Amino acid sequence: MEIIFEDNDLLVVNKPAGLIVNNSHTSGSDTLQNIVSENITFEEMSGEIDTEEIYESEFKQRGGIIHRLDKDTSGIILIGKNEPAFNRMQKQFKERSVEKEYLAIVLGLVEEEKFEINAPIKRNPNNRTKYAIVRDGKEAMTSFEKIRYFTDNNQNKYTVLKAYPKTGRTHQIRVHLSALGFPIAGDKMYSTRHQLENTNHFGRLMLHARSIRFNHPSSNTEMYLKADIPREFLPYLENL
């Protein structure tokens, strides 16, 4: 796994598509959290925190992982190497001062150059494995910018977008785009069967967390970090 940045407080990696982030009773052993725990010793992660307290902390429970990406989404993810750094970074996420940029390839021709979706999200009441736009859901806001569009050999049209989530709801970008009728290519959960048949040739969910901007938890210096673009995206991008 590519390490983008590392110091005494943070580890920043480029997560590959297909890797689960956090441990759960259904995740098995192949998770980012397990990989991190095998490569950062307990002493490094504990810092000056009392060893009895740390076992109950969110920092320890999550293995220092500050935020999440869906299993099938690739890209940049931050990991705190001590509890103070973890807490300070989580505070920035909660205050929405962290700026994230994603790349997405969607099925269909998006006309607008720039647009924003502000629609609340929660678990789909008809299918608990999915999320949906629901009136009493949590606030969810995403801005989008069109980069280009292209047509494949079967004359299916696609649009390359940059996505800027202002909130961090589960499946937010995927749900918002699917609701507009522009599912992300390769999205098995939020595409119809016909839409998925048209995008299966990509071989993965075409969503990548490209960059992140935040203040360093110790120095407060502004940091801007980017994750390399996966090879599956490269034929469809120009000068990114």
ABEGO torsion letter per residue (X at the ends): XBBABBBAABBBBBBBBGBBABBBAAAEABBAAAAAAAABBAAAAAEABBAAAAAABAAAAAGGBABBBBAABBEBBBBBABAAAAAAAAAAAAAGABBBBBBBBBBEBBABABBBBBBBBBBBAABAABBBBBAABBBBBBBBBBABBBBBAAGBBBBBBBBBBABBBBGAAAAAAAAAGBBBBGBAAABBAAAAAAAAAAGBBBBBBABBBBBBAAAGBBBBBBBBBBAAAAAABBGX
